[in-house]
């Protein structure tokens, strides 16, 4: 079986959807013997911007996967116009990607950017392949809640495109129960054509390390209670409330806030931490994949935050790595968010209202003062992780692709 994926982010990009897609493709090619092709864009971050010769696409190979690297801009993502330019340049180049493909059986489009499904659907119809729409985000609702994006005509167009793709898809993959409800109730997507396949973490690669940890030693974290955010520092994560919580708890000398990652809000947060003279906040760049198990296990608790109104439209994929590392979390999210559901189901985290740094600080302090409960929550987190392991998701996608009717 030949499966083609359309998504801007792919290896070596460190964006969450790119990493998930890379792991899925590795598994389909390596474990199940599929032919896998990806029409991807250029990586964003400076150390990853090497681009091989070829216009409008360059051909690459990685782990048995054929990559068609569509030429696109990689402007800084701190402004809406820059993100829009990056999206459109990739989309236009990706439209030509189908000319370089061997005939696929299945075409899968993600939502990075939100219009890339149109390219995927076009080539699925040209080749007579089945089309799967894999929703990592739902638009325009995500865009409407980001403070630097207010374009009503464009958002109306995104809504129409989203609904069109949901109608035309042979199967839609939602990454959570709340997202499925949003698709059915708000987007009027055909419920019978929606499959829930959660995002995941690799439970073999990320495991709890409860003894000496070189990451803690490297960053002078021994003896500290580490409150960690790891992942994108963007517009939807509301990480600024975590920095405000650090300001509230600055007198608790044993509590350290460690923020790992990149994103268009990072510079602003660095400025706030400097202005407020927060010695209890440490910023680090994205960590290499081989370091993740040590970095995650360096945390005593994780913070997962999402802006009010985004529940079901986004599911923070960092949750699954946190579970795999056997660490509890505080989730500043709405009650209907997938993170809150998992927290309640497995008793591995606590939930507080989003956008409230005082409530967040209160929960952090409460867990800091209850190490026994913290340890038990961590054990339950690791047990929960087995339900969201990479192998579970891989089998689900493999089964889905086999169940799709033969397109020929």
C-alpha positions as a LaTeX table, in Angstrom:
\begin{tabular}{lrrr}
\hline
Residue & $x$ (\AA) & $y$ (\AA) & $z$ (\AA) \\
\hline
Unk1 & 0.00 & 0.00 & 0.00 \\
Unk2 & 1.24 & 3.46 & $-0.88$ \\
Unk3 & 0.22 & 6.26 & 1.51 \\
Unk4 & 0.97 & 9.93 & 0.81 \\
Unk5 & 0.86 & 12.61 & 3.50 \\
Unk6 & 0.54 & 16.37 & 2.98 \\
Unk7 & 1.78 & 18.49 & 5.89 \\
Unk8 & 4.19 & 21.41 & 6.06 \\
Unk9 & 6.04 & 20.10 & 9.10 \\
Unk10 & 8.08 & 16.90 & 8.87 \\
Unk11 & 11.53 & 15.62 & 9.82 \\
Unk12 & 13.78 & 17.32 & 10.85 \\
Unk13 & 11.27 & 19.99 & 11.95 \\
Unk14 & 10.65 & 19.99 & 15.71 \\
Unk15 & 7.02 & 21.16 & 15.56 \\
Unk16 & 4.74 & 18.70 & 17.35 \\
Unk17 & 2.71 & 17.69 & 14.29 \\
Unk18 & 5.92 & 17.17 & 12.32 \\
Unk19 & 7.37 & 14.90 & 14.97 \\
Unk20 & 4.15 & 12.88 & 15.23 \\
Unk21 & 3.90 & 12.52 & 11.47 \\
Unk22 & 7.55 & 11.46 & 11.26 \\
Unk23 & 7.02 & 8.74 & 13.87 \\
Unk24 & 3.88 & 7.49 & 12.12 \\
Unk25 & 5.62 & 7.33 & 8.75 \\
Unk26 & 8.63 & 5.55 & 10.25 \\
Unk27 & 6.29 & 2.94 & 11.72 \\
Unk28 & 4.21 & 2.44 & 8.57 \\
Unk29 & 7.35 & 2.04 & 6.45 \\
Unk30 & 9.48 & 0.10 & 8.92 \\
Unk31 & 6.97 & $-2.06$ & 10.81 \\
Unk32 & 4.25 & $-2.60$ & 8.20 \\
Unk33 & 6.12 & $-2.34$ & 4.92 \\
Unk34 & 4.03 & 0.47 & 3.44 \\
Unk35 & 5.36 & 2.75 & 0.74 \\
Unk36 & 5.25 & 6.19 & 2.33 \\
Unk37 & 5.66 & 9.59 & 0.71 \\
Unk38 & 5.40 & 13.01 & 2.35 \\
Unk39 & 4.88 & 16.36 & 0.64 \\
Unk40 & 6.48 & 18.60 & 3.27 \\
Unk41 & 7.74 & 22.16 & 3.60 \\
Unk42 & 11.08 & 23.53 & 4.68 \\
Unk43 & 11.97 & 23.30 & 8.40 \\
Unk44 & 11.51 & 26.58 & 10.28 \\
Unk45 & 14.38 & 26.77 & 12.69 \\
Unk46 & 17.76 & 28.16 & 11.56 \\
Unk47 & 19.79 & 25.03 & 12.27 \\
Unk48 & 17.38 & 23.00 & 10.13 \\
Unk49 & 17.01 & 25.20 & 7.02 \\
Unk50 & 19.33 & 23.37 & 4.68 \\
Unk51 & 17.41 & 22.90 & 1.42 \\
Unk52 & 18.57 & 20.60 & $-1.36$ \\
Unk53 & 18.54 & 21.66 & $-5.00$ \\
Unk54 & 15.22 & 21.41 & $-6.73$ \\
Unk55 & 12.36 & 23.69 & $-7.69$ \\
Unk56 & 9.50 & 23.70 & $-6.83$ \\
Unk57 & 10.25 & 20.53 & $-4.86$ \\
Unk58 & 13.41 & 18.69 & $-3.86$ \\
Unk59 & 13.48 & 14.91 & $-3.53$ \\
Unk60 & 14.87 & 13.41 & $-0.31$ \\
Unk61 & 14.90 & 10.04 & 1.43 \\
Unk62 & 14.64 & 9.39 & 5.15 \\
Unk63 & 14.13 & 6.02 & 6.89 \\
Unk64 & 12.66 & 4.50 & 3.74 \\
Unk65 & 10.29 & 7.48 & 3.31 \\
Unk66 & 10.20 & 9.55 & 0.12 \\
Unk67 & 10.10 & 13.27 & 0.97 \\
Unk68 & 9.01 & 15.85 & $-1.58$ \\
Unk69 & 10.33 & 19.03 & 0.03 \\
Unk70 & 8.19 & 21.87 & $-1.32$ \\
Unk71 & 10.04 & 25.17 & $-1.48$ \\
Unk72 & 8.49 & 27.71 & 0.90 \\
Unk73 & 9.36 & 30.77 & 2.93 \\
Unk74 & 10.50 & 30.39 & 6.53 \\
Unk75 & 9.77 & 33.86 & 7.86 \\
Unk76 & 9.68 & 34.38 & 11.65 \\
Unk77 & 6.30 & 33.33 & 13.04 \\
Unk78 & 5.83 & 36.27 & 15.37 \\
Unk79 & 3.44 & 38.07 & 12.98 \\
Unk80 & 0.30 & 36.83 & 11.26 \\
Unk81 & 1.40 & 38.11 & 7.85 \\
Unk82 & 4.63 & 36.11 & 8.11 \\
Unk83 & 2.80 & 32.91 & 9.05 \\
Unk84 & 0.34 & 33.50 & 6.20 \\
Unk85 & 3.19 & 33.93 & 3.72 \\
Unk86 & 4.86 & 30.73 & 4.93 \\
Unk87 & 1.60 & 28.82 & 4.62 \\
Unk88 & 0.75 & 30.09 & 1.13 \\
Unk89 & 4.22 & 29.58 & $-0.31$ \\
Unk90 & 4.22 & 25.97 & 0.92 \\
Unk91 & 0.66 & 25.38 & $-0.29$ \\
Unk92 & 1.37 & 26.65 & $-3.79$ \\
Unk93 & 4.55 & 24.56 & $-4.10$ \\
Unk94 & 2.82 & 21.50 & $-2.65$ \\
Unk95 & 0.18 & 21.63 & $-5.40$ \\
Unk96 & 2.89 & 20.54 & $-7.83$ \\
Unk97 & 4.06 & 17.76 & $-5.54$ \\
Unk98 & 1.58 & 15.27 & $-6.93$ \\
Unk99 & 3.36 & 15.28 & $-10.30$ \\
Unk100 & 6.35 & 13.61 & $-8.61$ \\
Unk101 & 4.35 & 10.87 & $-6.88$ \\
Unk102 & 3.86 & 7.25 & $-7.74$ \\
Unk103 & 0.11 & 6.48 & $-7.78$ \\
Unk104 & $-1.06$ & 6.38 & $-4.12$ \\
Unk105 & $-3.76$ & 4.21 & $-2.56$ \\
Unk106 & $-4.45$ & 6.67 & 0.26 \\
Unk107 & $-3.79$ & 10.40 & 0.57 \\
Unk108 & $-3.76$ & 11.90 & 4.08 \\
Unk109 & $-3.80$ & 15.65 & 4.73 \\
Unk110 & $-3.17$ & 17.24 & 8.10 \\
Unk111 & $-3.97$ & 20.84 & 9.04 \\
Unk112 & $-0.57$ & 22.54 & 8.81 \\
Unk113 & $-1.51$ & 24.84 & 7.11 \\
Unk114 & $-5.31$ & 24.65 & 7.39 \\
Unk115 & $-5.79$ & 24.74 & 3.59 \\
Unk116 & $-3.34$ & 21.94 & 2.73 \\
Unk117 & $-6.24$ & 19.49 & 2.64 \\
Unk118 & $-7.27$ & 21.03 & $-0.68$ \\
Unk119 & $-3.99$ & 19.87 & $-2.25$ \\
Unk120 & $-4.40$ & 16.44 & $-0.68$ \\
Unk121 & $-7.99$ & 16.08 & $-1.88$ \\
Unk122 & $-7.08$ & 17.24 & $-5.39$ \\
Unk123 & $-4.39$ & 14.61 & $-5.84$ \\
Unk124 & $-6.50$ & 11.91 & $-4.18$ \\
Unk125 & $-9.23$ & 12.53 & $-6.77$ \\
Unk126 & $-6.76$ & 12.71 & $-9.68$ \\
Unk127 & $-5.23$ & 9.38 & $-8.72$ \\
Unk128 & $-8.49$ & 7.73 & $-7.63$ \\
Unk129 & $-7.16$ & 7.29 & $-4.09$ \\
Unk130 & $-9.00$ & 7.47 & $-0.80$ \\
Unk131 & $-8.75$ & 10.77 & 1.07 \\
Unk132 & $-8.25$ & 10.96 & 4.86 \\
Unk133 & $-8.48$ & 14.32 & 6.65 \\
Unk134 & $-6.43$ & 14.19 & 9.87 \\
Unk135 & $-7.53$ & 17.11 & 12.08 \\
Unk136 & $-4.81$ & 18.29 & 14.42 \\
Unk137 & $-6.54$ & 21.68 & 14.72 \\
Unk138 & $-9.94$ & 23.01 & 13.70 \\
Unk139 & $-10.15$ & 26.24 & 11.74 \\
Unk140 & $-11.08$ & 29.07 & 11.80 \\
Unk141 & $-11.91$ & 28.68 & 15.51 \\
Unk142 & $-8.21$ & 28.37 & 16.41 \\
Unk143 & $-7.33$ & 31.48 & 14.40 \\
Unk144 & $-10.23$ & 33.48 & 15.88 \\
Unk145 & $-8.79$ & 33.07 & 19.37 \\
Unk146 & $-5.27$ & 34.24 & 18.50 \\
Unk147 & $-4.77$ & 37.89 & 19.34 \\
Unk148 & $-2.83$ & 38.86 & 16.20 \\
Unk149 & $-5.23$ & 37.39 & 13.67 \\
Unk150 & $-8.46$ & 39.25 & 12.96 \\
Unk151 & $-9.48$ & 38.85 & 9.32 \\
Unk152 & $-13.16$ & 38.03 & 8.97 \\
Unk153 & $-13.24$ & 37.33 & 5.19 \\
Unk154 & $-10.26$ & 34.97 & 5.49 \\
Unk155 & $-11.77$ & 33.22 & 8.50 \\
Unk156 & $-15.06$ & 32.74 & 6.65 \\
Unk157 & $-13.10$ & 31.20 & 3.79 \\
Unk158 & $-11.25$ & 28.90 & 6.22 \\
Unk159 & $-14.58$ & 27.78 & 7.69 \\
Unk160 & $-15.96$ & 26.94 & 4.25 \\
Unk161 & $-12.79$ & 25.07 & 3.30 \\
Unk162 & $-12.86$ & 23.12 & 6.58 \\
Unk163 & $-16.49$ & 22.10 & 6.12 \\
Unk164 & $-15.85$ & 21.18 & 2.48 \\
Unk165 & $-12.94$ & 18.91 & 3.39 \\
Unk166 & $-14.97$ & 17.24 & 6.14 \\
Unk167 & $-17.77$ & 16.50 & 3.67 \\
Unk168 & $-15.47$ & 15.18 & 0.97 \\
Unk169 & $-13.15$ & 13.08 & 3.15 \\
Unk170 & $-13.62$ & 9.33 & 3.02 \\
Unk171 & $-12.59$ & 9.33 & 6.69 \\
Unk172 & $-11.81$ & 12.12 & 9.15 \\
Unk173 & $-9.42$ & 11.45 & 12.03 \\
Unk174 & $-10.12$ & 13.43 & 15.22 \\
Unk175 & $-7.55$ & 13.39 & 18.02 \\
Unk176 & $-10.02$ & 13.35 & 20.90 \\
Unk177 & $-13.64$ & 12.90 & 21.95 \\
Unk178 & $-14.24$ & 16.63 & 22.41 \\
Unk179 & $-12.79$ & 17.35 & 18.98 \\
Unk180 & $-15.16$ & 14.79 & 17.45 \\
Unk181 & $-18.10$ & 16.53 & 19.11 \\
Unk182 & $-16.93$ & 19.90 & 17.79 \\
Unk183 & $-16.69$ & 18.47 & 14.26 \\
Unk184 & $-20.15$ & 16.92 & 14.40 \\
Unk185 & $-22.07$ & 19.60 & 16.28 \\
Unk186 & $-20.42$ & 22.75 & 14.92 \\
Unk187 & $-18.97$ & 21.72 & 11.55 \\
Unk188 & $-21.80$ & 19.27 & 10.74 \\
Unk189 & $-19.28$ & 16.60 & 9.78 \\
Unk190 & $-20.74$ & 13.13 & 9.05 \\
Unk191 & $-20.35$ & 11.33 & 12.40 \\
Unk192 & $-20.09$ & 7.87 & 10.84 \\
Unk193 & $-17.00$ & 8.93 & 8.91 \\
Unk194 & $-15.05$ & 10.16 & 11.97 \\
Unk195 & $-12.44$ & 7.97 & 13.67 \\
Unk196 & $-10.81$ & 8.95 & 16.98 \\
Unk197 & $-7.08$ & 8.24 & 17.06 \\
Unk198 & $-5.29$ & 10.02 & 19.89 \\
Unk199 & $-1.86$ & 11.52 & 19.55 \\
Unk200 & 0.83 & 9.59 & 21.36 \\
Unk201 & 4.26 & 9.25 & 22.91 \\
Unk202 & 6.80 & 6.46 & 22.55 \\
Unk203 & 6.71 & 4.67 & 25.92 \\
Unk204 & 9.93 & 2.82 & 25.12 \\
Unk205 & 11.80 & 6.00 & 24.27 \\
Unk206 & 10.39 & 8.14 & 27.13 \\
Unk207 & 10.49 & 6.38 & 30.48 \\
Unk208 & 10.52 & 7.61 & 34.09 \\
Unk209 & 13.98 & 8.22 & 35.51 \\
Unk210 & 13.68 & 8.54 & 39.26 \\
Unk211 & 17.34 & 8.22 & 40.20 \\
Unk212 & 20.29 & 10.45 & 39.32 \\
Unk213 & 19.49 & 12.51 & 36.26 \\
Unk214 & 22.22 & 14.14 & 34.12 \\
Unk215 & 19.80 & 16.82 & 32.92 \\
Unk216 & 19.11 & 17.95 & 36.50 \\
Unk217 & 22.82 & 17.98 & 37.20 \\
Unk218 & 23.64 & 19.94 & 34.03 \\
Unk219 & 21.23 & 22.78 & 34.88 \\
Unk220 & 21.78 & 22.84 & 38.67 \\
Unk221 & 18.28 & 21.50 & 39.41 \\
Unk222 & 19.23 & 19.01 & 42.11 \\
Unk223 & 17.34 & 19.77 & 45.31 \\
Unk224 & 14.81 & 21.92 & 43.44 \\
Unk225 & 11.11 & 21.39 & 42.82 \\
Unk226 & 10.94 & 21.74 & 39.05 \\
Unk227 & 7.77 & 23.06 & 37.40 \\
Unk228 & 8.15 & 22.49 & 33.66 \\
Unk229 & 6.61 & 23.65 & 30.42 \\
Unk230 & 8.01 & 21.83 & 27.41 \\
Unk231 & 6.93 & 22.49 & 23.83 \\
Unk232 & 5.73 & 25.36 & 21.72 \\
Unk233 & 5.69 & 28.82 & 23.32 \\
Unk234 & 3.05 & 30.17 & 21.01 \\
Unk235 & $-0.24$ & 32.00 & 20.93 \\
Unk236 & $-2.50$ & 29.20 & 22.12 \\
Unk237 & $-0.51$ & 27.84 & 25.08 \\
Unk238 & $-0.94$ & 30.84 & 27.42 \\
Unk239 & 2.56 & 30.35 & 28.85 \\
Unk240 & 2.59 & 33.97 & 30.05 \\
Unk241 & 0.29 & 32.90 & 32.90 \\
Unk242 & 2.95 & 30.43 & 34.00 \\
Unk243 & 5.51 & 33.24 & 34.17 \\
Unk244 & 3.02 & 35.28 & 36.19 \\
Unk245 & 2.63 & 32.30 & 38.53 \\
Unk246 & 6.40 & 32.22 & 38.95 \\
Unk247 & 6.23 & 35.85 & 39.99 \\
Unk248 & 3.59 & 35.01 & 42.59 \\
Unk249 & 5.72 & 32.14 & 43.97 \\
Unk250 & 9.09 & 33.90 & 43.80 \\
Unk251 & 9.52 & 33.68 & 47.58 \\
Unk252 & 9.41 & 29.85 & 47.43 \\
Unk253 & 13.14 & 29.43 & 46.91 \\
Unk254 & 12.99 & 25.68 & 46.20 \\
Unk255 & 10.50 & 26.03 & 43.34 \\
Unk256 & 12.02 & 26.57 & 39.89 \\
Unk257 & 10.10 & 27.16 & 36.68 \\
Unk258 & 11.75 & 25.60 & 33.63 \\
Unk259 & 10.38 & 26.61 & 30.21 \\
Unk260 & 11.73 & 24.53 & 27.32 \\
Unk261 & 10.96 & 25.31 & 23.70 \\
Unk262 & 10.64 & 28.00 & 21.07 \\
Unk263 & 7.78 & 30.05 & 19.67 \\
Unk264 & 6.60 & 33.52 & 18.82 \\
Unk265 & 5.84 & 34.43 & 22.46 \\
Unk266 & 9.24 & 33.46 & 23.84 \\
Unk267 & 10.92 & 36.85 & 23.38 \\
Unk268 & 8.04 & 38.60 & 25.16 \\
Unk269 & 8.20 & 36.15 & 28.07 \\
Unk270 & 11.97 & 36.52 & 28.35 \\
Unk271 & 11.41 & 40.26 & 28.57 \\
Unk272 & 8.82 & 39.90 & 31.33 \\
Unk273 & 11.04 & 37.57 & 33.35 \\
Unk274 & 13.91 & 40.07 & 33.05 \\
Unk275 & 11.70 & 43.06 & 33.91 \\
Unk276 & 10.36 & 41.30 & 36.99 \\
Unk277 & 13.84 & 39.99 & 37.89 \\
Unk278 & 12.57 & 36.41 & 38.17 \\
Unk279 & 15.52 & 34.31 & 39.22 \\
Unk280 & 13.22 & 31.30 & 39.57 \\
Unk281 & 12.52 & 31.08 & 35.81 \\
Unk282 & 14.88 & 29.31 & 33.39 \\
Unk283 & 14.42 & 29.28 & 29.61 \\
Unk284 & 15.99 & 26.57 & 27.46 \\
Unk285 & 15.73 & 25.87 & 23.71 \\
Unk286 & 14.16 & 22.73 & 22.26 \\
Unk287 & 16.02 & 19.66 & 23.45 \\
Unk288 & 17.21 & 16.91 & 21.09 \\
Unk289 & 15.00 & 13.85 & 20.94 \\
Unk290 & 17.63 & 11.68 & 22.63 \\
Unk291 & 17.62 & 14.03 & 25.64 \\
Unk292 & 13.84 & 14.11 & 26.10 \\
Unk293 & 13.58 & 11.22 & 28.55 \\
Unk294 & 16.06 & 12.97 & 30.85 \\
Unk295 & 14.50 & 16.40 & 30.37 \\
Unk296 & 10.97 & 15.16 & 31.06 \\
Unk297 & 12.05 & 13.19 & 34.10 \\
Unk298 & 13.77 & 16.30 & 35.48 \\
Unk299 & 10.31 & 17.74 & 36.18 \\
Unk300 & 8.44 & 17.26 & 39.43 \\
Unk301 & 5.27 & 18.51 & 37.78 \\
Unk302 & 4.35 & 19.71 & 34.31 \\
Unk303 & 2.12 & 22.57 & 33.32 \\
Unk304 & $-0.31$ & 22.22 & 30.42 \\
Unk305 & $-2.18$ & 25.39 & 29.51 \\
Unk306 & $-4.58$ & 26.34 & 26.77 \\
Unk307 & $-6.41$ & 29.59 & 26.19 \\
Unk308 & $-10.08$ & 29.82 & 27.06 \\
Unk309 & $-12.27$ & 28.67 & 24.18 \\
Unk310 & $-9.78$ & 26.30 & 22.52 \\
Unk311 & $-10.97$ & 23.04 & 24.15 \\
Unk312 & $-11.65$ & 20.49 & 21.44 \\
Unk313 & $-10.19$ & 22.67 & 18.70 \\
Unk314 & $-6.65$ & 21.83 & 19.85 \\
Unk315 & $-5.40$ & 18.91 & 21.95 \\
Unk316 & $-1.97$ & 19.61 & 23.53 \\
Unk317 & 0.17 & 16.73 & 22.27 \\
Unk318 & 2.73 & 17.31 & 25.02 \\
Unk319 & 0.31 & 15.52 & 27.38 \\
Unk320 & 1.33 & 12.10 & 26.11 \\
Unk321 & 5.06 & 12.58 & 26.66 \\
Unk322 & 4.28 & 13.81 & 30.17 \\
Unk323 & 2.29 & 10.65 & 30.88 \\
Unk324 & 5.08 & 8.46 & 29.47 \\
Unk325 & 7.62 & 10.14 & 31.75 \\
Unk326 & 5.49 & 9.25 & 34.77 \\
Unk327 & 5.02 & 12.84 & 35.85 \\
Unk328 & 1.84 & 14.48 & 37.19 \\
Unk329 & 0.61 & 17.75 & 35.76 \\
Unk330 & $-1.44$ & 20.84 & 36.45 \\
Unk331 & $-3.76$ & 21.60 & 33.55 \\
Unk332 & $-4.96$ & 25.18 & 33.20 \\
Unk333 & $-7.71$ & 24.20 & 30.77 \\
Unk334 & $-11.48$ & 24.13 & 30.42 \\
Unk335 & $-13.32$ & 21.14 & 31.98 \\
Unk336 & $-14.30$ & 19.73 & 28.57 \\
Unk337 & $-10.71$ & 19.72 & 27.30 \\
Unk338 & $-9.23$ & 16.31 & 26.48 \\
Unk339 & $-6.48$ & 16.94 & 29.03 \\
Unk340 & $-9.04$ & 17.45 & 31.80 \\
Unk341 & $-10.85$ & 14.26 & 30.79 \\
Unk342 & $-7.66$ & 12.19 & 30.98 \\
Unk343 & $-6.69$ & 13.84 & 34.27 \\
Unk344 & $-10.02$ & 12.87 & 35.81 \\
Unk345 & $-10.12$ & 9.39 & 34.26 \\
Unk346 & $-6.67$ & 8.33 & 35.49 \\
Unk347 & $-6.27$ & 10.66 & 38.51 \\
Unk348 & $-2.84$ & 11.71 & 37.23 \\
Unk349 & $-3.25$ & 15.50 & 37.19 \\
Unk350 & $-5.23$ & 18.40 & 38.55 \\
Unk351 & $-7.24$ & 20.99 & 36.65 \\
Unk352 & $-7.57$ & 24.71 & 37.33 \\
Unk353 & $-9.27$ & 27.52 & 35.38 \\
Unk354 & $-7.36$ & 28.76 & 32.32 \\
Unk355 & $-6.04$ & 32.30 & 32.33 \\
Unk356 & $-5.80$ & 32.54 & 36.13 \\
Unk357 & $-2.18$ & 32.70 & 37.37 \\
Unk358 & $-3.24$ & 32.83 & 41.04 \\
Unk359 & $-5.22$ & 29.57 & 40.70 \\
Unk360 & $-2.28$ & 28.00 & 38.87 \\
Unk361 & 0.19 & 29.12 & 41.56 \\
Unk362 & $-2.12$ & 27.75 & 44.26 \\
Unk363 & $-2.23$ & 24.29 & 42.66 \\
Unk364 & 1.54 & 24.24 & 42.15 \\
Unk365 & 2.10 & 25.09 & 45.81 \\
Unk366 & $-0.44$ & 22.51 & 46.96 \\
Unk367 & 1.32 & 19.72 & 45.06 \\
Unk368 & 4.73 & 20.92 & 46.22 \\
Unk369 & 3.56 & 20.46 & 49.79 \\
Unk370 & 2.16 & 16.95 & 49.17 \\
Unk371 & 5.02 & 14.75 & 47.86 \\
Unk372 & 3.22 & 11.49 & 48.70 \\
Unk373 & 0.25 & 12.33 & 46.50 \\
Unk374 & 2.61 & 13.59 & 43.80 \\
Unk375 & 4.39 & 10.23 & 43.68 \\
Unk376 & 1.14 & 8.26 & 43.34 \\
Unk377 & $-0.10$ & 10.58 & 40.61 \\
Unk378 & 3.13 & 9.98 & 38.72 \\
Unk379 & 2.65 & 6.21 & 38.88 \\
Unk380 & $-0.88$ & 6.53 & 37.54 \\
Unk381 & 0.38 & 8.80 & 34.75 \\
Unk382 & 2.78 & 6.11 & 33.53 \\
Unk383 & 0.01 & 3.49 & 33.65 \\
Unk384 & $-2.25$ & 5.80 & 31.61 \\
Unk385 & 0.51 & 6.34 & 29.03 \\
Unk386 & 0.25 & 2.75 & 27.83 \\
Unk387 & $-3.16$ & 3.59 & 26.35 \\
Unk388 & $-1.57$ & 6.39 & 24.31 \\
Unk389 & 1.62 & 4.64 & 23.22 \\
Unk390 & 3.04 & 5.06 & 19.73 \\
Unk391 & 2.39 & 1.38 & 18.95 \\
Unk392 & $-1.30$ & 1.76 & 19.81 \\
Unk393 & $-1.71$ & 4.71 & 17.43 \\
Unk394 & 0.31 & 3.00 & 14.71 \\
Unk395 & $-1.94$ & $-0.07$ & 14.83 \\
Unk396 & $-5.00$ & 2.17 & 14.69 \\
Unk397 & $-3.79$ & 3.94 & 11.53 \\
Unk398 & $-2.73$ & 0.64 & 9.95 \\
Unk399 & $-6.18$ & $-0.82$ & 10.64 \\
Unk400 & $-7.89$ & 2.32 & 9.31 \\
Unk401 & $-5.96$ & 2.26 & 6.03 \\
Unk402 & $-6.73$ & $-1.43$ & 5.51 \\
Unk403 & $-10.44$ & $-0.87$ & 6.15 \\
Unk404 & $-10.73$ & 1.86 & 3.54 \\
Unk405 & $-12.37$ & 0.44 & 0.41 \\
Unk406 & $-10.03$ & $-0.32$ & $-2.50$ \\
Unk407 & $-9.95$ & 2.89 & $-4.55$ \\
Unk408 & $-9.33$ & 1.04 & $-7.84$ \\
\hline
\end{tabular}
